[in-house]
Every structure is written in C-alpha cells, then in structure tokens.
C-alpha cells in the first residue's frame, strides 16, 4: 500500500478551526484563532500520496474567528463566522503597510452569539432599542439594533419658527447642484446661501422676503417659482430678476399652492386657480369654486397607459374628503370621503415603482392611502395607518434612484416601496416639521430637516427595517443591564489573559475595552476563600464590569473582579429608594465540578459616573440569577432560591426554597415567582408575606427532562420557555375540575424553532402609536436572542385572529412546497430529544410568522385558492368567508410589528 508522510513541523500552538482548498493547486488555507495560514504541498512526479510532504507555511494575516472557509477565485475567500461578522477577503502576494496579506473587501453583519440583551427606550419616545451582548473574544461587541432609518447629521443651525424649507439652484454660474435654501417664517422669508460647507444668510432680488412663502422650487424654462400669501412670482434663475407675477383677482390671500410640470395650482379659500408657465410668464388657464374650503393641494405629472396626465389632488375642510381633478380643466375625477371629524393637513400624489398612490394626512397623525389610476384618477384599496399624534406634512424625495415619501410629524416616518409592498420605516429623530431634498457640492444626496428649533442637514442610512450599530469591545460581553436613573449600561465582559514570552506574567494579547479604562478598580478575594491559585503559565479568564454612557456608549468607568471570579448575573434594582446594580458571581475552581462559593455585589453609580462598591454578600455557590422582587432582592444559588430583605444597609435572609436541581432562571410578577430549572422546566412559587415563606403552587408536569435555556412570564398564567431548539408555553391550570390538578401546568403551545434561544425580553422594535386601530396583539411582545444571532419576536393573538391564521397556515403548508419538500408539520414538530427513545409531538398553539407572511408575495389567483374554506366570525358572531383583502390587511398590520 501507499504511505502518507505527515508534516512534523508545528504550525502554531492553537486549534485549527477550519480548512479549505485553494483552487486546484496543492495548497490548503487554514484558520487558526482568526489568523490565516497557507500550507503548501509540493508534489513529486508521479503524483502519488506517498510523494506528498509538507513544504511551507506562512501567516498571511488576521480575519474574524472562523466557522467555515471557502476559497472563491482570484485570491478572494469567504470567511463565515458564528462568533462575529463574516468577511469577504482578498489574499495578496505582497504585504501591506501592517505586514499582512489579507484585504477585507466586505463585512456581513452577524449578531451571533447573543448571550444577553437589554431592551430600552433610551429617548423615551416609544421606540425600543435592543442592545445585545454579541460575539466572542476579540470579535466581541455590543450591538444596537433599532427599527427605522437613521439620519447622519452633517451640519445644523439653530433656527426657531420655520414654517417651510425648499432647496434651489440659482445664480449666474447656473449651478447643476443646489446652492440655496429658502426658509419660510410667519410673515417673512429668509434665504440661505450654501458655499462649500459654509451657510450664510443672503438676499435674492426676485424673492419676496417680506412675505411668507407657501411653495418654492425650480421649474421649467430655467425659472424659479415662489408662491406667497399675496402672489405667484416667476424669477429668472440666472439674473434672479422677477419676470412675471400673478395675484388673485379677488384680492384675497393665497393659503397654499403647488406646481407640477408647467402647471401651477393656487388655493384661495374655496377657489382653485390653474396657471400655466409659458415663455417666461404666468397665464391663468382655469378657475373653479368648490363648496368647501380647501386645506391642502398637490400637483403631479403622471405616466399612464394613455400617456402623461396632469393631476391635482385637494383635501377639503368641513366634509373631510379628498378630491382628484384633471388639469388644466380642473374637472373633478373622483371624490373620496375620509370619515371622522379631523381635518386633512397634507396631501400627496406619489409614484412608487409602477404604482401610483394618493396619500392624505390628517391633523391627528393618521394617514389614509389609496391606489390611484393615473388615467382616470379613480381611488381604490383604501387603507389607514397611524404615524403619530400631531399633524403630518408629506414630502416626496428621491434617494438611490427610487421615490420615497417623508411623513413629517412628532414620529417622523419614511414611506417606501419594497418587494411590491408599501413599507413604513420610523426615522430615528424625535420630531421633524418640514423637509426638502438637498444635493449641493458639499452635501450630496442629503435632506434638510427642520424641527421647532433647529435646521439639520443630514444623509439617510440605507432604507431597511433594522439598523445595527456595533460598539467593539475586543472581548466577550456576557451580561448587560440598563439603569434609567443614572443613564448608564453596566456590561459584564470577559477577556483571556495569556502568559508573556518568558511566562513571568499574564498579559492581554490585544487591546480591549477593559484594558482601556484608565481608572479601573480591582476586586479582591474573600479572606477565607480556598481556591486553586493563579499561575503565570496558563491562560486566565478575567471578568470586568464596564460602565457605559447610555447615549454615547463610551466606557466611563470599570471594575475588575478578583481572579477566578466570574459574573453569572446582573440587574438594576432599587433598595430603600437608592438605585444599585446588583451583580451575582461565582468563584470557578478548575478542580471542582460546581462552584461552591459566590457573591452578590451591590454597586452604586455616583453623580460623577463612577462605580462604587457599597456591599458584598457571600453565598455558598454560584449566584445564577439576581432580580428585584418588590422591595427585596431575590437570588438563585445553585439549587436554592433565596429572598433577601434590605435592612440598615445589609442583606438579611428572609426565606428560601430549595426543591430544584439547578435554579438557573428567575422571573417575578406581583407575588408570583417563576423558576426555570435546569431539567424540570417551570416551577411557580408564591411569596406569602404574612408567613415570610416561598410556597410552590404549580409545576410543569412533563416526565421528560426539559433543559431550559431561557424563559419569560407572558402574564400571570402563561409562561414562555425555550428548550434547546424549541419554544413552548406552559399555562397555570386555574380551571381544573379536580383540586389536585391545580398543581400541574398545561402545555398548550409548542414548536420547533431551529435555534438555541439564550434570552427573552419584553419589548418591541416598532413604536406603538396612540389612537391606532384595534390590534389583534394582546399584551407586550417578547423579543428573543439566539446562539446563531437571530433576533425574533413572539406575540399573543386574540382567539379569532389565531383561528383564522391557523387555517391559513395549514392551507399554505399544503399548497406551497418548501425547499427540499420538507413538510411544514414535520419540520415544526416538537422533538423530545433528551429521552431514551426520541419522541415527537406535533406543533400546536403557534403561528409560523415566516410562512404566513409569504401570503403577501403570492399572485391573486394563488391567494384565492388558498383561502377557500377559511371562515371568520363577523361583528354579529356569524360565520362568513374570509376575503383576500381581509387577510392582506391583517398580515400587513402584523408584519409592521417587526
């Protein structure tokens, strides 16, 4: 037989995580702790295995800690990671300035693994932000996950009382980009000139500065159009001279106006005037008097099947309606009642891809939107959504060659088109009153945004539903907690110190967050602690507490725990009206199977944002959980649940409960305490203050072991848990007919999720709007984070909605084939893997949101096929057939919660 010659020269003292061949050449690329190694094989002739031998190895550079590697072509390699962001790299034959041979071409965001997270409404505007503990080792970071669109501020000016803003191109240079901003104030207009990055006030001769501007833009024929409260003015772009002017014949004031193409529409009370721009002059083409005052107007040139058409849309007072008119005749094409008694404040005809919509915004933050036929002006498929609580101003803008709409309000929103659907993305600003596009030499593809006090110039982030902002730590974040009182986050992180070259000391091999803190405090062991001493010849995990400012997310202080002391839990609490961070720890001795010592540390954040250790309490084991329970502190220590009261600055044990294998998780609500056991699923305890005892009142009855990884209390009687790759709900059996059955929980819901869930938190990434239409969602949604970096959402539905979606799910699973033709019912079944003989149960009580939302992507014929036989109860309790429109509206509403 043949003989294989092994390469005997050591590569590095590390574990090789993955291997990949390079082209068809005898070379192998290896990843070792994120370091790229090239192993070349020299083959003698003839090519036999016996002639292969190790030739050479060299370090090419560093990448993310890898989970897989694939060499693509031309030196380009994909490095996939479950411990940080995946990367697309290019291997170079020449070293760069840092001596490496790897160039990072692109990075792909990955939140894995999510070990803990905090859901916080930092700006208290109703927008939750998820802050995750993600990554491992030098790839460790905090990740801010927020819904909506960010504005990257580039300049700002303090200006109060602005009533409108428009950008212009003007001047003798005939600029191809914007160089002027026009700002409207009550009774006057201000012009700002943009010269590079400098903004200064100026005057334009043709602009009426002593009147309030209602509309201003560049129009055809190299002219500028200004509509004020007294007249319509046409100005030469180059000379800035007034070339034409029109005023209402009645002498009444102009309330608003708009322009599209060569047509200008002006509103005077309940009268509409249509003007035409011809040969540097304004000509009145038509006039109509409506029966009610006109609140808002928009003019748009549309492309339909029969060619271009000029459309005018108006919103009326008194009868609260919208009308579509043909230009230039001002003939009424369609009248659309809006209902209610709130006046329309802004109207816009918007084109998204191949569809045209009419959007009507009301004074209470409600937006009506309709599909419009560009030829006939007919409106269909009317829908309504609540975007805020104050009047909305609608403005269309272009970003990345696509048309979008900015809804200015106290909860600003961008409306955009994606995957054949109209989507609403929150803008991460507190309030926007007016906007305009700005594309100047120094501010490319920007927006000018105005609130009550400031004019801001900024660019948009990519239009996507979620935005992720990394805060690199270069060490592993393990636990996180937020304290609103001190406006801080406390993060427990872990770094690995290694022996130095001569093994005389332990050092951190790379710069990391905990080593960058200049005023780091250091903890000490309890005097009576007996534990394996630390040596300088082995690696050591060092835990630190890092205090972050909630706004800047900069480390402002830190505390390094004593050697071999690990952080196991962390929370913010209030004891005797004082705010503390409570930290649970364990002393980990490599010679012991389980920690037999731990501590509870109480820290206070001083007014100078410094951590102050105010109390330590020794425990006989690892403190796996620490939570606030009423005005007390509840902890789990190995198999025991202990309740402490706070008296005279000390923790005093009040009572305990110890019938668990390992009490890993604790959740509290009122007098109830939910315990997550390592193998026994849920136990529900009640605290009886009169007896000072913790009493068991309900347990999960499964005879099979359930290895809990996360849990949360949905409400007083329903509890959500995760077991490996499954999620399930247990329910207190309050309606049991036999008294003995009251002790045993039911399991009405279970489903295979395909990922290990580490954490549940109540919260929502989408802002809840007061006054929105009744939602099928009950209670507050629950967000989860998983080992593979998934952020998911679990919500409760009312029974009627659940019944309809369960039938839809069943129909879709029967009609739509999955990849690999795996049956949906088989894929989602609950597998009891920890039994001697693996058993399965069918999934129950959960709706697969990913499957159901695919209904929106189906063609109309497929939708109608799927919904046959699905019924719902109407307002009178009678069963009626569900329509496609019913389901589309329901699923669209549900899809907006994530």
Secondary structure as GFF3:
##gff-version 3
##sequence-region A 1 898
A	DSSP	beta_strand	18	21	.	.	.	ID=ss1
A	DSSP	beta_strand	27	32	.	.	.	ID=ss2
A	DSSP	beta_strand	35	42	.	.	.	ID=ss3
A	DSSP	three_ten_helix	49	51	.	.	.	ID=ss4
A	DSSP	beta_strand	53	62	.	.	.	ID=ss5
A	DSSP	beta_strand	68	73	.	.	.	ID=ss6
A	DSSP	beta_strand	76	80	.	.	.	ID=ss7
A	DSSP	beta_strand	86	91	.	.	.	ID=ss8
A	DSSP	beta_strand	102	108	.	.	.	ID=ss9
A	DSSP	beta_strand	116	120	.	.	.	ID=ss10
A	DSSP	beta_strand	129	134	.	.	.	ID=ss11
A	DSSP	three_ten_helix	137	139	.	.	.	ID=ss12
A	DSSP	beta_strand	141	147	.	.	.	ID=ss13
A	DSSP	beta_strand	151	158	.	.	.	ID=ss14
A	DSSP	beta_strand	164	168	.	.	.	ID=ss15
A	DSSP	beta_strand	180	185	.	.	.	ID=ss16
A	DSSP	beta_strand	188	195	.	.	.	ID=ss17
A	DSSP	beta_strand	198	202	.	.	.	ID=ss18
A	DSSP	beta_strand	213	219	.	.	.	ID=ss19
A	DSSP	beta_strand	223	228	.	.	.	ID=ss20
A	DSSP	beta_strand	232	236	.	.	.	ID=ss21
A	DSSP	beta_strand	242	246	.	.	.	ID=ss22
A	DSSP	beta_strand	256	260	.	.	.	ID=ss23
A	DSSP	beta_strand	263	268	.	.	.	ID=ss24
A	DSSP	beta_strand	271	278	.	.	.	ID=ss25
A	DSSP	beta_strand	281	289	.	.	.	ID=ss26
A	DSSP	beta_strand	294	304	.	.	.	ID=ss27
A	DSSP	beta_strand	307	316	.	.	.	ID=ss28
A	DSSP	beta_strand	321	326	.	.	.	ID=ss29
A	DSSP	beta_strand	331	337	.	.	.	ID=ss30
A	DSSP	beta_strand	344	352	.	.	.	ID=ss31
A	DSSP	beta_strand	355	362	.	.	.	ID=ss32
A	DSSP	beta_strand	366	372	.	.	.	ID=ss33
A	DSSP	beta_strand	379	386	.	.	.	ID=ss34
A	DSSP	beta_strand	393	399	.	.	.	ID=ss35
A	DSSP	beta_strand	402	408	.	.	.	ID=ss36
A	DSSP	beta_strand	413	418	.	.	.	ID=ss37
A	DSSP	beta_strand	421	426	.	.	.	ID=ss38
A	DSSP	beta_strand	434	438	.	.	.	ID=ss39
A	DSSP	beta_strand	446	450	.	.	.	ID=ss40
A	DSSP	beta_strand	454	460	.	.	.	ID=ss41
A	DSSP	beta_strand	466	472	.	.	.	ID=ss42
A	DSSP	beta_strand	476	483	.	.	.	ID=ss43
A	DSSP	beta_strand	488	499	.	.	.	ID=ss44
A	DSSP	beta_strand	506	508	.	.	.	ID=ss45
A	DSSP	three_ten_helix	514	516	.	.	.	ID=ss46
A	DSSP	beta_strand	521	522	.	.	.	ID=ss47
A	DSSP	beta_strand	540	549	.	.	.	ID=ss48
A	DSSP	beta_strand	555	560	.	.	.	ID=ss49
A	DSSP	beta_strand	565	575	.	.	.	ID=ss50
A	DSSP	beta_strand	578	587	.	.	.	ID=ss51
A	DSSP	beta_strand	598	605	.	.	.	ID=ss52
A	DSSP	beta_strand	611	619	.	.	.	ID=ss53
A	DSSP	beta_strand	623	629	.	.	.	ID=ss54
A	DSSP	beta_strand	632	637	.	.	.	ID=ss55
A	DSSP	beta_strand	640	647	.	.	.	ID=ss56
A	DSSP	beta_strand	650	657	.	.	.	ID=ss57
A	DSSP	beta_strand	663	669	.	.	.	ID=ss58
A	DSSP	beta_strand	672	677	.	.	.	ID=ss59
A	DSSP	beta_strand	681	688	.	.	.	ID=ss60
A	DSSP	beta_strand	693	700	.	.	.	ID=ss61
A	DSSP	beta_strand	708	713	.	.	.	ID=ss62
A	DSSP	beta_strand	718	723	.	.	.	ID=ss63
A	DSSP	beta_strand	726	731	.	.	.	ID=ss64
A	DSSP	three_ten_helix	739	743	.	.	.	ID=ss65
A	DSSP	beta_strand	744	752	.	.	.	ID=ss66
A	DSSP	beta_strand	757	762	.	.	.	ID=ss67
A	DSSP	beta_strand	777	786	.	.	.	ID=ss68
A	DSSP	beta_strand	791	797	.	.	.	ID=ss69
A	DSSP	alpha_helix	799	815	.	.	.	ID=ss70
A	DSSP	three_ten_helix	819	821	.	.	.	ID=ss71
A	DSSP	alpha_helix	824	827	.	.	.	ID=ss72
A	DSSP	beta_strand	830	832	.	.	.	ID=ss73
A	DSSP	beta_strand	839	841	.	.	.	ID=ss74
A	DSSP	alpha_helix	849	853	.	.	.	ID=ss75
A	DSSP	three_ten_helix	854	857	.	.	.	ID=ss76
A	DSSP	alpha_helix	860	866	.	.	.	ID=ss77
A	DSSP	beta_strand	871	873	.	.	.	ID=ss78
A	DSSP	beta_strand	879	881	.	.	.	ID=ss79
A	DSSP	alpha_helix	884	895	.	.	.	ID=ss80
###
